[in-house]
Structures are given as C-alpha cells and as structure tokens.
C-alpha cells in the first residue's frame, strides 16, 4: 500500500485531514488544526465519535451543545504533562477559538451514540513507564479499553527518549480473531524535539508484501493499515506520537513479529 507517510498541508490552519476514504480503510479518521491566537476552527462529527486532544496551547471550546471553557495547559507538549481532551459522540459538532497559539488533534471513528460528551484529563491521566532499557518509553493513556466512555476509539500519547525504540518489539493487530488478536487500523502523529530532527518508522507484514521504512519529520502522520510498525528516535532527538486506533471491536490484542517474539518472552 503506497502513501503511508502523510506530510502536513502547511504550517497553519487545518494541516492534516485523513479519512477512511483517503486512507483506504474503514474506521480511523484524523485531522489536525494549528491555530494562531484568536483564530477559530469547527467540525461536525457526523456518523463518527471524536476525541479532541489539546496537543499544545489553549483554546475555548464548545461542543455537543455545551460550553466547555478553556482547555489546555501545556505550551510545549514535551513538558509531558497530561493533555486536556474532549469526547464528542456522533451527531454533534464542535468549535474552538484559540486563546493562545495552539494545536488541536481530532481523532475519530464510527460512533453508535452510546456515550455522552465529556472532558477527558488532565485528572485521571498519569504518565506511565513502559519497556526496558533502550525500549523504555512513557505513556499518557487518553482512551484505552479500560475506559468505557467510547464506542470505537482507542487513543494514547507516547514519549520516546532519544536513542530509544517504541512500538517495539514489533507487533501487529490486523486480524479479527479475538481474543488472540484484534483488527485495529492506526495512525501515528509524530513530533520531534528538537523539531529539526527525524525519526524512523517501519511498517511491514510477515510475508513482506508490505514493507516500508520511512524517515518521519516533525508533524508527519504515518498510516498503519496492517503489519508490524516499530519506530525509533535517533540519539539527540526525542520523539512524541499520538496514536489513534479503531476497528470492529474496541479491544487491543496483538501478535509479535516472529523475529522478536523471544524478546517479549524474555522481558515478560
């Protein structure tokens, strides 16, 4: 599948717009707004539920018929403080006015109207350590399966220190065979610190019919339709990514790549 690496349209306004149609899949949507102070943005959810994630900066947000006030706290996402987020069910909409320069991510997937609009974080989101050695990274879980306020979405932030690997050992979640494995499409929104840096992400299947290795720049999005999808941060550059996953079942079950399964067994 070509076109897994998506560059932003520019550095201002709506800079990403990924839909199931443009991605060639069925579930995950992702858009990103970079606003200057005083500017506005708005979207309707349609048949999808959405989670707005305040990546950086502050915005006054209204959605689903309510005023939610000013959301946001961190002015630089690499502060690693918990994000301010907003869940909106399908059949609603939202609008935002930038109180400061800000970046707002919009994560979407099919909704069934099963949940009410609500704020997510910063309370209840704690930075967690995962992995060992050069595989250590730090997680802000926004909406994983232990949280029951979503119909489809699974959303999390990951901070990978310089010189470390992440989404590793390599694993895939591309079959609908629960509880062994679940089918989940996934997007990675990448940021780098310093922003002039780069990271590496590989997306590959066991039979190598899909095998792409990409140099990701600050602000890029990588699509993961299937296969394993590890990424690495070179020495000197810290990596952030926002993951959005969705599929027919809101469960995250994966199978490791055969060549790295021994690492998972050893580190368990």
Residue, then its C-alpha position, 0 to 999 in steps of 0.5 A: x500500500x503506497x502513501x503511508x507517510x502523510x506530510x502536513x498541508x502547511x504550517x497553519x490552519x487545518x494541516x492534516x485531514x485523513x479519512x477512511x476514504x483517503x486512507x483506504x480503510x474503514x474506521x480511523x479518521x484524523x485531522x489536525x488544526x494549528x491555530x494562531x491566537x484568536x483564530x477559530x476552527x469547527x467540525x461536525x462529527x457526523x456518523x463518527x465519535x471524536x476525541x479532541x486532544x489539546x496537543x499544545x496551547x489553549x483554546x475555548x471550546x464548545x461542543x455537543x451543545x455545551x460550553x466547555x471553557x478553556x482547555x489546555x495547559x501545556x505550551x510545549x507538549x514535551x513538558x509531558x504533562x497530561x493533555x486536556x481532551x474532549x469526547x464528542x459522540x456522533x451527531x454533534x459538532x464542535x468549535x474552538x477559538x484559540x486563546x493562545x497559539x495552539x494545536x488541536x488533534x481530532x481523532x475519530x471513528x464510527x460512533x453508535x451514540x452510546x456515550x455522552x460528551x465529556x472532558x477527558x484529563x488532565x485528572x485521571x491521566x498519569x504518565x506511565x513507564x513502559x519497556x526496558x532499557x533502550x525500549x523504555x518509553x512513557x505513556x499518557x493513556x487518553x482512551x484505552x479499553x479500560x475506559x468505557x466512555x467510547x464506542x470505537x476509539x482507542x487513543x494514547x500519547x507516547x514519549x520516546x527518549x532519544x536513542x530509544x525504540x517504541x512500538x517495539x518489539x514489533x507487533x501487529x493487530x490486523x486480524x479479527x480473531x479475538x481474543x488472540x488478536x484484534x483488527x485495529x487500523x492506526x495512525x501515528x502523529x509524530x513530533x520531534x524535539x528538537x523539531x529539526x530532527x527525524x525519526x524512523x518508522x517501519x511498517x511491514x507484514x510477515x510475508x513482506x508484501x508490505x514493507x516500508x521504512x520511512x524517515x518521519x519529520x516533525x508533524x508527519x502522520x504515518x498510516x498503519x493499515x496492517x503489519x508490524x510498525x516499530x519506530x525509533x528516535x535517533x540519539x539527540x532527538x526525542x520523539x512524541x506520537x499520538x496514536x489513534x486506533x479503531x476497528x470492529x471491536x474496541x479491544x487491543x490484542x496483538x501478535x509479535x513479529x516472529x523475529x522478536x517474539x523471544x524478546x517479549x518472552x524474555x522481558x515478560 
